[in-house]
Each structure stands twice: as structure tokens, then as C-alpha cells.
């Protein structure tokens, strides 16, 4: 009966990704009972544990690793940015080895069964410029201009992997004016000057 109740709850949530906590609350079962039921369903091959307390239906056609993003930080928000966001906009061709996220949480790597999420902390005052992704997976993503400035922002703090781009394509919709506005919002003077210089070099190359 418990297993059936959890299966019904999963179906009613109607999402590709769900957590132990929300299924416990939704079904009215205790956390321990819900965990046992989920582990049993995993043994039957019906669901898969992605990360601590995070699950997905096995072989779900609409599943994307990006769908996991909103569930990684219970107390913080995170958005897709940096190299991963630039790739999603077609500005970088090479597929990133890690999924790069911006957050106010501490910088770290989170290794899951669907990929490694490389989380980089940015100042709370600069945690902006993101929207909900327009697609089947619900996650936050930086706009193209903010994703680029986020890269240059991190490179100002000696993050070499964000300092140089092997190939960078600017679509017609990309606004250097909007990018410059984001630079102005960097509160620290030295990083702001550094990022402005890097952006000017990219602008010169794109003329």
C-alpha cells in the first residue's frame, strides 16, 4: 500500500525530478517510510536516485540534467551561467564537461549520477540577470549578456578557466550595451575595471 501511495504521489507531482521531502509531505507518509518506498522502487528500476534526496523517473523522455538545478540548494537559489549558459545560447560550440552554476552558496563541485555541477559563488548584490528557461525543464538561466559578464567577473578573481574563450560567437540579438550595464553593477572597483577592459577587447574583436 505504501509503495502504491508513493507511485501515485509521483504521478500527481507530474515532474521529471522530485525529492524525498516533498513526496513525504504530499503523500502524508513519514520520511523514513517514504525513503524505504523510494529505495524499493529504485530496486525495481522504476526510479533513479540522482543525488541526496533527489530522484527522477527512469528513462523519462523529458528528463534533462538541468532539471536538477532547482533542487540542489534547499536554502539558496542557483542559475545556469558562465560556459554552460553561453553554450546553450550557441555562443560557444564546445560542450562543457561540467554544468556551471552561479549561486550565493559556497563554491564547490556537486557530483551526481547525471553530471557534475560546478557551483561558483558570486556576490549577493550581483546575483541577478536570470530568467526561467523557456522549455520543458524548469530552471533559472542567465541572459546571454549576464552569462558573459559572469565569466569575466570570475576571471577577475583568478578563475583562469573563465578568462579566455577558444571561440565565441555573438548572435545579432546580443547587446554589448546591456553587457556594459551589468559591468556597472559590479560593486568592487578593481574587478569592475578589469571586466570592462576584457569586455572592450571582445567588442573590438567583434567589430
MIMI-576234 format. One record per residue (C-alpha): residue number from 1; z, y negated, x; residue in one letter; chain. Coordinates in Angstrom, 2 decimals, padded with zeros to 5 digits. Each point is the difference from the previous one (the first is absolute). Layout:
<nodes>
<node><i>NUM</i><w>Z</w><v>Y</v><u>X</u><aa>A</aa><ch>A</ch></node>
...
</nodes>
This chain:
<nodes>
<node><i>1</i><w>000.00</w><v>000.00</v><u>000.00</u><aa>X</aa><ch>A</ch></node>
<node><i>2</i><w>000.85</w><v>-002.41</v><u>002.84</u><aa>X</aa><ch>A</ch></node>
<node><i>3</i><w>-003.30</w><v>000.68</v><u>001.77</u><aa>X</aa><ch>A</ch></node>
<node><i>4</i><w>-001.93</w><v>-000.55</v><u>-003.22</u><aa>X</aa><ch>A</ch></node>
<node><i>5</i><w>001.90</w><v>-003.23</v><u>-000.64</u><aa>X</aa><ch>A</ch></node>
<node><i>6</i><w>-000.87</w><v>-001.32</v><u>003.48</u><aa>X</aa><ch>A</ch></node>
<node><i>7</i><w>-003.67</w><v>000.95</v><u>-000.42</u><aa>X</aa><ch>A</ch></node>
<node><i>8</i><w>-000.09</w><v>-001.89</v><u>-003.31</u><aa>X</aa><ch>A</ch></node>
<node><i>9</i><w>001.63</w><v>-003.02</v><u>001.65</u><aa>X</aa><ch>A</ch></node>
<node><i>10</i><w>-002.57</w><v>000.04</v><u>002.82</u><aa>X</aa><ch>A</ch></node>
<node><i>11</i><w>-002.83</w><v>000.06</v><u>-002.54</u><aa>X</aa><ch>A</ch></node>
<node><i>12</i><w>001.54</w><v>-002.82</v><u>-002.02</u><aa>X</aa><ch>A</ch></node>
<node><i>13</i><w>000.34</w><v>-002.20</v><u>003.09</u><aa>X</aa><ch>A</ch></node>
<node><i>14</i><w>-003.79</w><v>000.37</v><u>000.38</u><aa>X</aa><ch>A</ch></node>
<node><i>15</i><w>-000.07</w><v>-000.99</v><u>003.68</u><aa>X</aa><ch>A</ch></node>
<node><i>16</i><w>-001.27</w><v>001.63</v><u>003.15</u><aa>X</aa><ch>A</ch></node>
<node><i>17</i><w>003.29</w><v>-000.74</v><u>001.82</u><aa>X</aa><ch>A</ch></node>
<node><i>18</i><w>003.56</w><v>000.22</v><u>-001.33</u><aa>X</aa><ch>A</ch></node>
<node><i>19</i><w>003.55</w><v>000.24</v><u>001.34</u><aa>X</aa><ch>A</ch></node>
<node><i>20</i><w>002.97</w><v>002.28</v><u>-000.51</u><aa>X</aa><ch>A</ch></node>
<node><i>21</i><w>002.15</w><v>-002.89</v><u>-001.20</u><aa>X</aa><ch>A</ch></node>
<node><i>22</i><w>-002.35</w><v>-001.18</v><u>-002.72</u><aa>X</aa><ch>A</ch></node>
<node><i>23</i><w>-000.62</w><v>003.54</v><u>-001.25</u><aa>X</aa><ch>A</ch></node>
<node><i>24</i><w>003.75</w><v>000.57</v><u>-000.17</u><aa>X</aa><ch>A</ch></node>
<node><i>25</i><w>000.44</w><v>-003.17</v><u>-002.05</u><aa>X</aa><ch>A</ch></node>
<node><i>26</i><w>-003.06</w><v>000.67</v><u>-002.15</u><aa>X</aa><ch>A</ch></node>
<node><i>27</i><w>000.92</w><v>003.62</v><u>-000.78</u><aa>X</aa><ch>A</ch></node>
<node><i>28</i><w>003.75</w><v>-000.56</v><u>-000.31</u><aa>X</aa><ch>A</ch></node>
<node><i>29</i><w>000.70</w><v>002.73</v><u>002.56</u><aa>X</aa><ch>A</ch></node>
<node><i>30</i><w>002.32</w><v>-000.40</v><u>002.99</u><aa>X</aa><ch>A</ch></node>
<node><i>31</i><w>-001.45</w><v>-000.73</v><u>003.43</u><aa>X</aa><ch>A</ch></node>
<node><i>32</i><w>000.96</w><v>003.44</v><u>001.32</u><aa>X</aa><ch>A</ch></node>
<node><i>33</i><w>-001.54</w><v>001.77</v><u>-003.01</u><aa>X</aa><ch>A</ch></node>
<node><i>34</i><w>-003.17</w><v>-002.10</v><u>000.25</u><aa>X</aa><ch>A</ch></node>
<node><i>35</i><w>-000.28</w><v>000.68</v><u>003.75</u><aa>X</aa><ch>A</ch></node>
<node><i>36</i><w>000.35</w><v>003.75</v><u>-000.53</u><aa>X</aa><ch>A</ch></node>
<node><i>37</i><w>-002.70</w><v>-000.06</v><u>-002.69</u><aa>X</aa><ch>A</ch></node>
<node><i>38</i><w>-002.36</w><v>-002.03</v><u>002.21</u><aa>X</aa><ch>A</ch></node>
<node><i>39</i><w>000.52</w><v>002.36</v><u>002.94</u><aa>X</aa><ch>A</ch></node>
<node><i>40</i><w>-000.80</w><v>002.93</v><u>-002.30</u><aa>X</aa><ch>A</ch></node>
<node><i>41</i><w>-003.18</w><v>-001.71</v><u>-001.23</u><aa>X</aa><ch>A</ch></node>
<node><i>42</i><w>-000.99</w><v>-000.61</v><u>003.63</u><aa>X</aa><ch>A</ch></node>
<node><i>43</i><w>000.43</w><v>003.71</v><u>000.77</u><aa>X</aa><ch>A</ch></node>
<node><i>44</i><w>-002.36</w><v>000.72</v><u>-002.89</u><aa>X</aa><ch>A</ch></node>
<node><i>45</i><w>-002.56</w><v>-002.38</v><u>001.52</u><aa>X</aa><ch>A</ch></node>
<node><i>46</i><w>000.05</w><v>-002.43</v><u>-002.94</u><aa>X</aa><ch>A</ch></node>
<node><i>47</i><w>001.35</w><v>-003.02</v><u>001.89</u><aa>X</aa><ch>A</ch></node>
<node><i>48</i><w>000.44</w><v>-001.06</v><u>003.62</u><aa>X</aa><ch>A</ch></node>
<node><i>49</i><w>002.78</w><v>-001.91</v><u>001.71</u><aa>X</aa><ch>A</ch></node>
<node><i>50</i><w>-001.52</w><v>-002.97</v><u>001.80</u><aa>X</aa><ch>A</ch></node>
<node><i>51</i><w>003.15</w><v>-001.52</v><u>001.47</u><aa>X</aa><ch>A</ch></node>
<node><i>52</i><w>003.71</w><v>-000.20</v><u>-000.77</u><aa>X</aa><ch>A</ch></node>
<node><i>53</i><w>000.30</w><v>000.06</v><u>-003.78</u><aa>X</aa><ch>A</ch></node>
<node><i>54</i><w>-003.71</w><v>-000.79</v><u>-000.46</u><aa>X</aa><ch>A</ch></node>
<node><i>55</i><w>-002.36</w><v>002.50</v><u>-001.64</u><aa>X</aa><ch>A</ch></node>
<node><i>56</i><w>-003.60</w><v>000.37</v><u>-001.15</u><aa>X</aa><ch>A</ch></node>
<node><i>57</i><w>-001.94</w><v>002.48</v><u>-002.07</u><aa>X</aa><ch>A</ch></node>
<node><i>58</i><w>-001.82</w><v>002.50</v><u>002.19</u><aa>X</aa><ch>A</ch></node>
<node><i>59</i><w>-003.73</w><v>-000.72</v><u>000.23</u><aa>X</aa><ch>A</ch></node>
<node><i>60</i><w>000.10</w><v>-002.98</v><u>-002.35</u><aa>X</aa><ch>A</ch></node>
<node><i>61</i><w>-003.51</w><v>-001.46</v><u>-000.12</u><aa>X</aa><ch>A</ch></node>
<node><i>62</i><w>001.23</w><v>-003.61</v><u>-000.09</u><aa>X</aa><ch>A</ch></node>
<node><i>63</i><w>002.57</w><v>000.31</v><u>002.78</u><aa>X</aa><ch>A</ch></node>
<node><i>64</i><w>-000.17</w><v>-002.44</v><u>002.91</u><aa>X</aa><ch>A</ch></node>
<node><i>65</i><w>002.47</w><v>-000.36</v><u>002.88</u><aa>X</aa><ch>A</ch></node>
<node><i>66</i><w>000.19</w><v>-003.69</v><u>-000.94</u><aa>X</aa><ch>A</ch></node>
<node><i>67</i><w>001.63</w><v>001.01</v><u>-003.29</u><aa>X</aa><ch>A</ch></node>
<node><i>68</i><w>003.11</w><v>000.92</v><u>002.01</u><aa>X</aa><ch>A</ch></node>
<node><i>69</i><w>000.54</w><v>-003.56</v><u>001.29</u><aa>X</aa><ch>A</ch></node>
<node><i>70</i><w>002.11</w><v>-001.37</v><u>-002.92</u><aa>X</aa><ch>A</ch></node>
<node><i>71</i><w>002.44</w><v>002.93</v><u>000.31</u><aa>X</aa><ch>A</ch></node>
<node><i>72</i><w>000.73</w><v>-000.17</v><u>003.73</u><aa>X</aa><ch>A</ch></node>
<node><i>73</i><w>002.57</w><v>-002.81</v><u>-000.16</u><aa>X</aa><ch>A</ch></node>
<node><i>74</i><w>002.54</w><v>000.12</v><u>-002.82</u><aa>X</aa><ch>A</ch></node>
<node><i>75</i><w>001.44</w><v>-003.41</v><u>000.96</u><aa>X</aa><ch>A</ch></node>
<node><i>76</i><w>-003.05</w><v>-001.74</v><u>001.46</u><aa>X</aa><ch>A</ch></node>
<node><i>77</i><w>-003.59</w><v>-000.62</v><u>-000.92</u><aa>X</aa><ch>A</ch></node>
<node><i>78</i><w>-002.92</w><v>000.77</v><u>002.29</u><aa>X</aa><ch>A</ch></node>
<node><i>79</i><w>-003.68</w><v>-000.79</v><u>-000.16</u><aa>X</aa><ch>A</ch></node>
<node><i>80</i><w>-003.08</w><v>001.41</v><u>001.70</u><aa>X</aa><ch>A</ch></node>
<node><i>81</i><w>-001.08</w><v>-002.40</v><u>002.73</u><aa>X</aa><ch>A</ch></node>
<node><i>82</i><w>-001.17</w><v>-000.32</v><u>003.60</u><aa>X</aa><ch>A</ch></node>
<node><i>83</i><w>-002.63</w><v>002.51</v><u>001.15</u><aa>X</aa><ch>A</ch></node>
<node><i>84</i><w>000.17</w><v>002.21</v><u>-003.11</u><aa>X</aa><ch>A</ch></node>
<node><i>85</i><w>-000.61</w><v>-002.91</v><u>-002.37</u><aa>X</aa><ch>A</ch></node>
<node><i>86</i><w>-002.85</w><v>-001.35</v><u>002.15</u><aa>X</aa><ch>A</ch></node>
<node><i>87</i><w>-001.58</w><v>003.46</v><u>-000.07</u><aa>X</aa><ch>A</ch></node>
<node><i>88</i><w>000.33</w><v>000.20</v><u>-003.79</u><aa>X</aa><ch>A</ch></node>
<node><i>89</i><w>-001.91</w><v>-003.31</v><u>-000.25</u><aa>X</aa><ch>A</ch></node>
<node><i>90</i><w>-002.75</w><v>001.31</v><u>002.28</u><aa>X</aa><ch>A</ch></node>
<node><i>91</i><w>000.86</w><v>-002.47</v><u>002.75</u><aa>X</aa><ch>A</ch></node>
<node><i>92</i><w>000.76</w><v>002.79</v><u>002.48</u><aa>X</aa><ch>A</ch></node>
<node><i>93</i><w>-002.05</w><v>003.19</v><u>000.06</u><aa>X</aa><ch>A</ch></node>
<node><i>94</i><w>002.31</w><v>002.25</v><u>002.00</u><aa>X</aa><ch>A</ch></node>
<node><i>95</i><w>002.44</w><v>001.92</v><u>-002.19</u><aa>X</aa><ch>A</ch></node>
<node><i>96</i><w>003.58</w><v>-000.77</v><u>001.12</u><aa>X</aa><ch>A</ch></node>
<node><i>97</i><w>002.06</w><v>002.98</v><u>001.14</u><aa>X</aa><ch>A</ch></node>
<node><i>98</i><w>003.05</w><v>-001.40</v><u>-001.79</u><aa>X</aa><ch>A</ch></node>
<node><i>99</i><w>000.45</w><v>-001.83</v><u>-003.28</u><aa>X</aa><ch>A</ch></node>
<node><i>100</i><w>001.27</w><v>-003.46</v><u>000.95</u><aa>X</aa><ch>A</ch></node>
<node><i>101</i><w>002.50</w><v>-001.74</v><u>-002.26</u><aa>X</aa><ch>A</ch></node>
<node><i>102</i><w>001.75</w><v>-003.37</v><u>000.01</u><aa>X</aa><ch>A</ch></node>
<node><i>103</i><w>003.59</w><v>-000.16</v><u>-001.18</u><aa>X</aa><ch>A</ch></node>
<node><i>104</i><w>003.26</w><v>-001.87</v><u>000.42</u><aa>X</aa><ch>A</ch></node>
<node><i>105</i><w>001.55</w><v>003.36</v><u>000.93</u><aa>X</aa><ch>A</ch></node>
<node><i>106</i><w>000.43</w><v>001.03</v><u>003.64</u><aa>X</aa><ch>A</ch></node>
<node><i>107</i><w>-003.06</w><v>000.99</v><u>002.02</u><aa>X</aa><ch>A</ch></node>
<node><i>108</i><w>-000.41</w><v>003.77</v><u>000.13</u><aa>X</aa><ch>A</ch></node>
<node><i>109</i><w>-002.37</w><v>002.93</v><u>-000.50</u><aa>X</aa><ch>A</ch></node>
<node><i>110</i><w>000.37</w><v>002.18</v><u>-003.08</u><aa>X</aa><ch>A</ch></node>
<node><i>111</i><w>-001.63</w><v>003.41</v><u>000.37</u><aa>X</aa><ch>A</ch></node>
<node><i>112</i><w>-000.86</w><v>001.70</v><u>-003.27</u><aa>X</aa><ch>A</ch></node>
<node><i>113</i><w>-002.13</w><v>002.97</v><u>-001.02</u><aa>X</aa><ch>A</ch></node>
<node><i>114</i><w>-002.82</w><v>-002.37</v><u>-000.99</u><aa>X</aa><ch>A</ch></node>
<node><i>115</i><w>-000.02</w><v>-002.19</v><u>003.09</u><aa>X</aa><ch>A</ch></node>
<node><i>116</i><w>002.04</w><v>-002.27</v><u>002.26</u><aa>X</aa><ch>A</ch></node>
<node><i>117</i><w>000.97</w><v>-003.40</v><u>-001.32</u><aa>X</aa><ch>A</ch></node>
<node><i>118</i><w>000.47</w><v>-002.58</v><u>002.76</u><aa>X</aa><ch>A</ch></node>
<node><i>119</i><w>002.37</w><v>-002.64</v><u>-001.40</u><aa>X</aa><ch>A</ch></node>
<node><i>120</i><w>000.21</w><v>-003.41</v><u>001.67</u><aa>X</aa><ch>A</ch></node>
<node><i>121</i><w>002.61</w><v>-002.57</v><u>-000.83</u><aa>X</aa><ch>A</ch></node>
<node><i>122</i><w>-001.07</w><v>-003.56</v><u>-000.72</u><aa>X</aa><ch>A</ch></node>
<node><i>123</i><w>002.20</w><v>-002.98</v><u>-000.81</u><aa>X</aa><ch>A</ch></node>
<node><i>124</i><w>001.06</w><v>-000.22</v><u>-003.66</u><aa>X</aa><ch>A</ch></node>
<node><i>125</i><w>-001.51</w><v>-003.50</v><u>-000.17</u><aa>X</aa><ch>A</ch></node>
<node><i>126</i><w>-003.39</w><v>001.47</v><u>000.97</u><aa>X</aa><ch>A</ch></node>
<node><i>127</i><w>000.22</w><v>003.00</v><u>-002.35</u><aa>X</aa><ch>A</ch></node>
<node><i>128</i><w>-002.70</w><v>-001.13</v><u>-002.42</u><aa>X</aa><ch>A</ch></node>
<node><i>129</i><w>-003.74</w><v>000.03</v><u>-000.57</u><aa>X</aa><ch>A</ch></node>
<node><i>130</i><w>-000.24</w><v>003.41</v><u>-001.64</u><aa>X</aa><ch>A</ch></node>
<node><i>131</i><w>-001.30</w><v>001.21</v><u>-003.36</u><aa>X</aa><ch>A</ch></node>
<node><i>132</i><w>-000.04</w><v>003.25</v><u>-001.93</u><aa>X</aa><ch>A</ch></node>
<node><i>133</i><w>-002.88</w><v>002.16</v><u>001.12</u><aa>X</aa><ch>A</ch></node>
<node><i>134</i><w>-002.75</w><v>000.26</v><u>-002.59</u><aa>X</aa><ch>A</ch></node>
<node><i>135</i><w>-000.41</w><v>003.75</v><u>-000.30</u><aa>X</aa><ch>A</ch></node>
<node><i>136</i><w>001.60</w><v>003.20</v><u>-001.19</u><aa>X</aa><ch>A</ch></node>
<node><i>137</i><w>002.87</w><v>-000.20</v><u>002.51</u><aa>X</aa><ch>A</ch></node>
<node><i>138</i><w>002.61</w><v>-002.69</v><u>-000.57</u><aa>X</aa><ch>A</ch></node>
<node><i>139</i><w>000.99</w><v>-001.63</v><u>003.29</u><aa>X</aa><ch>A</ch></node>
<node><i>140</i><w>000.18</w><v>-003.47</v><u>001.47</u><aa>X</aa><ch>A</ch></node>
<node><i>141</i><w>-002.66</w><v>-001.14</v><u>002.47</u><aa>X</aa><ch>A</ch></node>
<node><i>142</i><w>-000.43</w><v>-003.20</v><u>001.99</u><aa>X</aa><ch>A</ch></node>
<node><i>143</i><w>-003.04</w><v>-002.14</v><u>-000.68</u><aa>X</aa><ch>A</ch></node>
<node><i>144</i><w>-002.57</w><v>000.18</v><u>002.82</u><aa>X</aa><ch>A</ch></node>
<node><i>145</i><w>001.01</w><v>-003.36</v><u>001.46</u><aa>X</aa><ch>A</ch></node>
<node><i>146</i><w>003.71</w><v>000.84</v><u>-000.02</u><aa>X</aa><ch>A</ch></node>
<node><i>147</i><w>-000.65</w><v>003.47</v><u>001.48</u><aa>X</aa><ch>A</ch></node>
<node><i>148</i><w>-001.81</w><v>-001.62</v><u>002.95</u><aa>X</aa><ch>A</ch></node>
<node><i>149</i><w>002.72</w><v>-002.62</v><u>000.51</u><aa>X</aa><ch>A</ch></node>
<node><i>150</i><w>002.65</w><v>002.72</v><u>-000.22</u><aa>X</aa><ch>A</ch></node>
<node><i>151</i><w>-001.74</w><v>001.73</v><u>002.93</u><aa>X</aa><ch>A</ch></node>
<node><i>152</i><w>-000.10</w><v>-003.17</v><u>002.07</u><aa>X</aa><ch>A</ch></node>
<node><i>153</i><w>003.59</w><v>-000.77</v><u>-000.98</u><aa>X</aa><ch>A</ch></node>
<node><i>154</i><w>001.23</w><v>003.32</v><u>001.38</u><aa>X</aa><ch>A</ch></node>
<node><i>155</i><w>-002.10</w><v>-000.37</v><u>003.14</u><aa>X</aa><ch>A</ch></node>
<node><i>156</i><w>001.94</w><v>-003.22</v><u>000.69</u><aa>X</aa><ch>A</ch></node>
<node><i>157</i><w>003.06</w><v>002.23</v><u>000.43</u><aa>X</aa><ch>A</ch></node>
<node><i>158</i><w>-001.67</w><v>002.19</v><u>002.66</u><aa>X</aa><ch>A</ch></node>
<node><i>159</i><w>-001.39</w><v>002.57</v><u>-002.44</u><aa>X</aa><ch>A</ch></node>
<node><i>160</i><w>-003.10</w><v>000.73</v><u>002.06</u><aa>X</aa><ch>A</ch></node>
<node><i>161</i><w>-001.54</w><v>002.37</v><u>-002.54</u><aa>X</aa><ch>A</ch></node>
<node><i>162</i><w>-000.57</w><v>-002.99</v><u>-002.31</u><aa>X</aa><ch>A</ch></node>
<node><i>163</i><w>-001.31</w><v>-002.44</v><u>002.60</u><aa>X</aa><ch>A</ch></node>
<node><i>164</i><w>-003.58</w><v>001.22</v><u>000.39</u><aa>X</aa><ch>A</ch></node>
<node><i>165</i><w>-002.61</w><v>001.35</v><u>-002.40</u><aa>X</aa><ch>A</ch></node>
<node><i>166</i><w>-002.82</w><v>002.25</v><u>001.32</u><aa>X</aa><ch>A</ch></node>
<node><i>167</i><w>-002.17</w><v>-001.08</v><u>-002.91</u><aa>X</aa><ch>A</ch></node>
<node><i>168</i><w>000.80</w><v>-002.47</v><u>-002.74</u><aa>X</aa><ch>A</ch></node>
<node><i>169</i><w>-002.36</w><v>-000.80</v><u>-002.87</u><aa>X</aa><ch>A</ch></node>
<node><i>170</i><w>000.63</w><v>-003.00</v><u>-002.21</u><aa>X</aa><ch>A</ch></node>
<node><i>171</i><w>-001.39</w><v>000.30</v><u>-003.52</u><aa>X</aa><ch>A</ch></node>
<node><i>172</i><w>-001.40</w><v>-003.13</v><u>-001.65</u><aa>X</aa><ch>A</ch></node>
<node><i>173</i><w>003.04</w><v>-000.08</v><u>-002.25</u><aa>X</aa><ch>A</ch></node>
<node><i>174</i><w>002.36</w><v>-000.37</v><u>002.97</u><aa>X</aa><ch>A</ch></node>
<node><i>175</i><w>001.51</w><v>-003.50</v><u>000.16</u><aa>X</aa><ch>A</ch></node>
<node><i>176</i><w>000.96</w><v>-001.36</v><u>003.40</u><aa>X</aa><ch>A</ch></node>
<node><i>177</i><w>001.43</w><v>-002.99</v><u>-001.84</u><aa>X</aa><ch>A</ch></node>
<node><i>178</i><w>002.39</w><v>002.29</v><u>-001.85</u><aa>X</aa><ch>A</ch></node>
<node><i>179</i><w>000.86</w><v>001.76</v><u>003.27</u><aa>X</aa><ch>A</ch></node>
<node><i>180</i><w>000.89</w><v>-003.35</v><u>001.58</u><aa>X</aa><ch>A</ch></node>
<node><i>181</i><w>002.31</w><v>-000.74</v><u>-002.92</u><aa>X</aa><ch>A</ch></node>
<node><i>182</i><w>001.88</w><v>003.22</v><u>000.74</u><aa>X</aa><ch>A</ch></node>
<node><i>183</i><w>000.37</w><v>-001.03</v><u>003.63</u><aa>X</aa><ch>A</ch></node>
<node><i>184</i><w>001.71</w><v>-003.21</v><u>-001.12</u><aa>X</aa><ch>A</ch></node>
<node><i>185</i><w>002.63</w><v>002.08</v><u>-001.79</u><aa>X</aa><ch>A</ch></node>
<node><i>186</i><w>001.23</w><v>001.63</v><u>003.23</u><aa>X</aa><ch>A</ch></node>
<node><i>187</i><w>003.38</w><v>-001.65</v><u>000.48</u><aa>X</aa><ch>A</ch></node>
<node><i>188</i><w>000.42</w><v>000.52</v><u>003.77</u><aa>X</aa><ch>A</ch></node>
<node><i>189</i><w>-001.96</w><v>-002.45</v><u>002.11</u><aa>X</aa><ch>A</ch></node>
<node><i>190</i><w>-001.09</w><v>002.20</v><u>002.92</u><aa>X</aa><ch>A</ch></node>
<node><i>191</i><w>-001.33</w><v>002.88</v><u>-002.15</u><aa>X</aa><ch>A</ch></node>
<node><i>192</i><w>-001.76</w><v>-002.51</v><u>-002.25</u><aa>X</aa><ch>A</ch></node>
<node><i>193</i><w>-001.79</w><v>-001.66</v><u>002.93</u><aa>X</aa><ch>A</ch></node>
<node><i>194</i><w>-000.93</w><v>003.41</v><u>001.43</u><aa>X</aa><ch>A</ch></node>
<node><i>195</i><w>-001.41</w><v>001.25</v><u>-003.31</u><aa>X</aa><ch>A</ch></node>
<node><i>196</i><w>-001.99</w><v>-003.20</v><u>-000.53</u><aa>X</aa><ch>A</ch></node>
<node><i>197</i><w>-001.63</w><v>000.38</v><u>003.42</u><aa>X</aa><ch>A</ch></node>
<node><i>198</i><w>-000.91</w><v>003.65</v><u>-000.70</u><aa>X</aa><ch>A</ch></node>
<node><i>199</i><w>-001.43</w><v>-000.93</v><u>-003.39</u><aa>X</aa><ch>A</ch></node>
<node><i>200</i><w>-002.08</w><v>-002.81</v><u>001.53</u><aa>X</aa><ch>A</ch></node>
<node><i>201</i><w>-001.50</w><v>002.47</v><u>002.48</u><aa>X</aa><ch>A</ch></node>
<node><i>202</i><w>-000.96</w><v>002.35</v><u>-002.83</u><aa>X</aa><ch>A</ch></node>
<node><i>203</i><w>-001.51</w><v>-002.91</v><u>-001.91</u><aa>X</aa><ch>A</ch></node>
<node><i>204</i><w>-002.11</w><v>-001.01</v><u>003.01</u><aa>X</aa><ch>A</ch></node>
<node><i>205</i><w>-001.29</w><v>003.56</v><u>000.39</u><aa>X</aa><ch>A</ch></node>
<node><i>206</i><w>-000.91</w><v>000.14</v><u>-003.66</u><aa>X</aa><ch>A</ch></node>
<node><i>207</i><w>-002.13</w><v>-003.19</v><u>000.04</u><aa>X</aa><ch>A</ch></node>
</nodes>
